Amino acid sequence: MPRLPLIALLPVLAACGTDTFATVKGELDGEAFRPTLFYWGGPYIVFSTQDGDCMDAAWVRRGPAFQTDDEAPTDADMTALLFTYDVEEVVGGDFSVEGDAPIDARVLRATDGVLTVFRATAGGLVVDPIDSAESPATGSFELIFDEGTLSGDFEVEWCNNMKDRN
C-alpha cells in the first residue's frame, strides 16, 4: 500500500476538527459582523473576528469593564460580541439582556488601538443545558442596540483560557 506524505493528509485532518460555528445576521453601526473565533468559558461566551485559537482569548473579561475610548484589549483590530453572566460560569437558560439582567451583551470594536463599545439595550440569549466543560455550548440570540440589531445561533467549544478576571 502506498504511503501518503503527511502534507497530503492535512485537508482530511482539518475536516475532522470540531463542528463549532457561530452564525450572525444583522448590522451594527452600518457593519456586518462575521466571527471566526468563538468560545465559551468561565462566565463568558465570545464571538470574535480575531484570528487565533483559545489561547488568544485571554483578553476576555467582564463586559462592563470595557468602555468606549479605552485602550483596545488586543493589538489587532477586531470586533467581538461578548456575553457576560453575572455568575461564575455559563449556564443554560433563556435570558434577557435588558437593564440589570443577569446577562450583559456588548460588541467591542478595536480599531487602531482604540475601543468602541456598543451595549445591547434589549433582546435575549438562549443557551441549551451544558453537560460539562468539555461539552459545546449551543443556543441562539436576538439583540437590539441603539446602532442596529444582531441575531444568530451557535455551537461553540469550551476554552480553559477564559477565566473570570473581573
Buried (B, 14 or more C-beta within 10 A) or exposed (E): EEEEEEEEEEEEEEEEEEEBBBEBEBBBBEEEBEBEBBBBBBBBBBBBBBEEEBEBBBBBBBBEEBEEEBEBBBEEBBBBBBBBBEEEEBBBBEBBBBEEBBBBBBBBBBEEEEBBBBBBBBBBBBBBEBEEEEEBBBBBBBBBBEBBBBBBBBBBBBBEBBBBEE
